[in-house]
Amino acid sequence: MGVLDRFTLAFVLMALSLPLISYGTTADIAVLWVIGLAMLAVGGLIPPAVRFTAADPDAL
């Protein structure tokens, strides 16, 4: 999995998490907004992880 694939995964996770959080809170379905919040957290942690685990930081 390349750097671009990881950034794409992070974007997709963050983009899908927002409707889940919104629908989960308005419909009072706790499972949905918890899953959305977890997806948001994981999506937000992927870019720093990619940066700190890169073999050559100047290549990013």
N, C-alpha and C positions, 0 to 999 in steps of 0.2 A: 504494500500500500504506500503510494507516494505522498508527498507533502500536499499536493493539490487535492488528492482524494481525502486526506484527513481534514483539510479545511472545508471541503465540500460537505463531508459528514457533519462537521461542527455546524455549518450553516443550516443544513437540513434539520438537524436536531433542534436548533434554536428556533427555526421558522415553524416547525410543527408543534413546539412546546407552547407557544403563545395562544393558539386557538384552544388547545387542551386546557390550559389554565383558565382561560376566559370562560369556556363552556362549563368546566367543572365547578367554578365558583358561582356562576349564575344559576345553574341547575342544581346546585347543592349536592354534587357527586364528588365526594372527597377523594375517591380513587383516581379520578381523572386529573384533578389538579395536582395531586401528589406525583403522579407519573409525569405530568407536564413540568413540574418543578424539578424533578430529577433529570429530565431530558435537558432542561435549561442549564442546570449545573454542569452536566457532563459536556454539553456543547460549549459551554464557556470555559471549561478546563482543557479542552483539546488544543486550542492554539498556543497557550503557554507551554503545554507539554511538548508540542512539536518544536517549539523554539528552544527549549532547554535540553531536548534529547537529540537535536540535530548534530550530525557528525561535523559539518562545516557551517558554522553560524553565518558566515558571509555569503553562503549560497542562497540563503532565504532572502 
